Amino acid sequence: MRIKLLKKRKIRRSSGKNRKLYFDANTQASIVEYQKTESLAEKEIIYRDRIFPAFDKLVENLILIYGFAKGGEIFLVLKNDCVTFLYETLYKFDESKGTKAFSYFNVVAKNWLILNYRRKKRRTDKHVSLADQTKLSIMDRTAIANHQVCPSPDDQMIEKEFRAEIMQTLEKIRSKVDGKNDVACIAAVITVFENVDQLDFLNKRAIFVYVRDISGLNSKQLSASMSSIRKLYREIKATNKDLF
C-alpha cells in the first residue's frame, strides 16, 4: 500500500552564516559518547542535554513538513512517541559505516511516522459502526447480545490481580529512578493509575495531559523522562519474562 504524503511546505530560513544547526557534528559525537558510556547517570545527562533537543526538533520538522499530524493525530503525542522510538534505537547507529547521524535518524524517524500513519489508517478503514449491525458477523452480533454490563467475579478477580502486578512494577521503577524530573514523572503515572476509575477520558492524549499536569513538567521534560522510564521498564521486563 502506497502512502501519499502532503506536498512539502516551503519554510523560510534566516540567512547568514551564523545560523545554528540543531543537529550537527557535536550531536553525532554525543550519540557516539552515549553509546560508549557505561554509567546510566552519565547517559541520562548526555541524552537529556545534548541528544534529546536534536531528536525533538528533527521529529517536529518531519511532522510539520509532511503533515503527519493530520487526520486527528495529536501533534504532541505523535512527536513524543516518535522521539521515544529514536531513543530506543540509539544503540543501532554505527558511525564506522560512514553514515551521518542526522541522515540515519532522519530516515528512521520518517519511516516510523509513515508506518504509524498506515497502522492508524488500517484501523480506521476496518472500523464498523454498531448502529449498522447488517455489516457485523454472526459472531460479533452474538458477542454484543451476550455482553454483560457487570463483569463476572472471575473477571473481577483477574483484573484486581493484574492491577496489583502493574502497581508492583511501577513501584519498582520508582525505586530505581533518581533524576528530579523522572521522579516527578513516575509519581504522576502512579497517581493516574491509582485514580483510573475516576478519570473521564482514557485515550493516549488524555493520559499524556493528566501526567503532564500532575508532574508539573513541560512536554519536552516529560518526553525525556518517559524515555528513561521506558528503558527501566525494559530492563525489569528482561529479568522477568512473565511481566505484562
Residue pairs with C-beta under 8 A, 6 or more apart in sequence:
1 118
3 114
3 117
3 118
5 66
5 67
5 114
6 66
6 67
6 70
8 65
8 66
9 64
9 65
11 65
13 19
22 53
22 54
22 57
22 58
23 54
23 57
23 58
23 101
23 102
23 105
24 102
26 50
27 50
27 51
27 54
27 101
27 102
28 95
28 100
28 101
28 102
30 46
30 50
30 51
31 51
31 90
31 93
31 101
32 95
33 46
34 43
34 46
34 47
34 51
34 90
35 90
35 91
35 93
37 43
37 46
41 178
44 179
44 228
47 87
47 90
47 224
47 227
48 224
51 90
52 83
52 87
52 220
52 223
52 224
52 227
53 220
55 83
55 86
55 87
55 105
55 109
56 79
56 83
56 220
56 223
58 86
58 102
58 105
58 106
58 109
59 79
59 82
59 83
59 86
59 109
59 113
60 79
62 68
62 82
62 106
62 109
62 110
62 113
63 69
63 75
63 78
63 79
63 82
63 113
66 110
66 113
68 78
68 113
68 116
68 117
69 75
69 78
71 117
71 120
71 121
71 124
73 117
73 120
74 204
74 205
74 208
76 208
76 219
77 204
77 205
77 208
78 113
78 116
79 223
80 208
80 219
80 222
80 223
80 226
81 116
82 109
82 112
82 113
82 116
83 223
83 227
84 223
84 226
84 227
84 230
85 108
85 109
85 112
86 105
86 108
86 109
86 112
87 227
87 230
87 231
88 227
88 230
88 231
89 105
89 108
93 99
93 101
93 104
93 105
95 101
128 135
128 136
129 135
130 136
130 144
133 141
133 144
136 144
151 159
162 244
163 193
165 243
165 244
166 193
166 244
167 190
167 193
167 194
169 233
169 236
169 243
169 244
170 186
170 189
170 190
170 193
171 190
172 236
173 186
173 229
173 232
173 233
173 236
174 183
174 186
174 187
174 190
176 232
177 183
177 185
177 186
177 228
177 229
177 232
179 225
179 228
181 215
181 217
181 221
181 222
181 224
181 225
182 225
182 228
182 229
184 215
184 216
184 217
184 225
185 211
185 215
185 217
185 222
185 225
185 226
185 229
186 225
186 229
187 214
187 215
188 210
188 211
188 212
188 214
188 215
189 211
189 229
191 214
192 199
192 207
192 210
192 211
192 214
196 202
199 206
199 210
200 206
208 222
211 222
212 218
212 219
212 222
215 222
215 225
217 225
236 243
237 243
